[in-house]
């Protein structure tokens, strides 16, 4: 049995898997058959729907609903009040639960406060989605996205710093790791 912290106001349904060291704060609802990894921090007023998969070391800030169909890999950051959708054309008078689309947030990606992720898109590893951005299409790894609809304005390092490429090579100012830009894709140089 794992050891995690849940505030007394949190509701945790049966058949959830919650990893060691995870903290679940005030007024959260963790629904059945979801999986939450180790060392996650689930902020105040968060709902995690059935069958959602949350990796290790994920931080979900206050007022976020993570709907069925969402997968967050390890080290993902979901900013305050960011929004996921799960149906492309919702109508209150039509039940479209069979039309839920999968949304994948890859390892280390950050989604800023009040951003919206339209369902069916993949956010690449270590991508940075700016506050208030609206994502309507897949996002490349290390991409920096802003606006509505979101547009790519650059690239960021694993540590989240803007990369400045010269001769298709850039260096993170914090980690000093090097990155290569080739055919519109960024890769870290090992």
Secondary structure, DSSP 4 states (H G I P E B T S, - for coil): ----EE-TT-EE-SS-EE-TT-EE-TT-EE-TT-EE-TT-EE-TT-EE-TT-EE-TT-EE-SS-EE-TTEEE-TT-EE-TT-EE---TT-BTTB--GGG---EEE-TT-EE-TT-EE-TT-EEPTT-EEPTT-EE-S-B-TTEEEETTTTEEEEEB-TTSPBP--BTTEEE-TTT--EEEEETTEEEE--
